[in-house]
């Protein structure tokens, strides 16, 4: 993709959105972009393509975290399932049942 088709404001919005430091509202306010303009940008091929590329990268990074720490997370849940407090044990068991780490 040729990033030169994105405006400086569009690049800034994307950078801030995917930095993990700001909410969408914070980014729009910081970059002085209306919600309507932001929504219109999503109809533009280049902006939409870059947005989705960044979303895909973020999803891969999230998966890497789970792969990297999956064993530790699973062990912590298993240990919590034997907790003395019934509510803690129940929540841990529900976490294991509803979110199996495979």
C-alpha positions in Angstrom: 0.0 0.0 0.0 1.2 3.5 -0.7 0.8 5.5 2.5 1.3 8.8 0.7 -2.4 8.7 -0.1 -3.2 9.1 3.6 -3.3 12.6 5.0 -1.2 13.6 7.9 -4.3 13.7 10.1 -5.3 10.3 9.0 -1.9 8.9 9.7 -2.0 10.6 13.1 -5.4 9.2 14.0 -4.3 5.7 13.0 -1.1 6.0 15.0 -2.9 7.2 18.1 -5.7 4.6 17.8 -3.3 1.7 17.7 -0.8 3.1 20.2 -3.1 1.7 23.0 -2.9 5.0 24.9 -6.1 6.7 23.9 -9.8 6.0 23.4 -11.4 6.8 20.0 -13.0 9.9 21.5 -9.6 11.1 22.9 -8.0 10.6 19.5 -10.7 12.5 17.6 -10.5 15.3 20.0 -6.7 15.4 20.0 -6.5 15.4 16.2 -9.5 17.7 15.8 -11.5 15.2 13.6 -15.2 15.0 13.8 -16.9 11.6 14.1 -18.6 12.2 10.8 -15.2 12.8 9.1 -13.8 9.7 10.8 -16.7 7.6 9.6 -16.3 9.0 6.1 -12.6 8.0 6.1 -13.7 4.4 6.6 -15.4 4.6 3.2 -12.1 5.6 1.6 -10.2 2.6 0.3 -6.7 3.6 1.5 -7.7 4.5 5.0 -10.0 1.5 5.4 -7.3 -0.8 4.1 -4.7 0.6 6.5 -7.1 0.5 9.4 -7.8 -3.2 8.7 -4.1 -4.0 8.3 -3.4 -2.5 11.7 -6.4 -4.4 13.2 -5.0 -7.7 11.9 -1.6 -6.9 13.3 -3.1 -6.0 16.7 -5.0 -9.4 16.7 -1.8 -11.3 15.9 0.0 -9.4 18.7 -2.9 -10.4 21.1 -2.7 -14.0 20.1 1.1 -14.0 20.7 0.5 -12.8 24.2 -1.9 -15.6 24.9 0.4 -18.1 23.3 3.4 -16.8 25.3 1.5 -16.7 28.7 -1.2 -19.3 28.1 0.4 -21.9 30.3 0.9 -19.4 33.2 -2.7 -18.2 32.8 -4.1 -21.7 32.8 -2.0 -22.7 35.9 -3.2 -19.6 37.8 -6.8 -20.5 37.0 -6.3 -24.1 38.1 -4.7 -22.9 41.4 -7.5 -20.4 42.0 -10.1 -23.2 41.4 -8.9 -24.7 44.7 -9.1 -21.4 46.6 -10.7 -21.3 50.1 -13.2 -18.6 49.1 -16.0 -20.3 47.3 -16.7 -17.3 45.0 -13.1 -17.1 43.9 -13.0 -20.9 43.2 -16.3 -20.7 41.3 -15.1 -17.8 39.1 -11.9 -19.6 38.3 -13.8 -22.8 37.4 -16.1 -20.7 35.1 -13.0 -19.1 33.5 -11.6 -22.5 32.8 -14.8 -23.9 31.4 -15.8 -20.9 29.3 -12.3 -19.9 28.0 -10.3 -23.1 27.4 -6.7 -22.3 26.5 -5.9 -24.6 23.6 
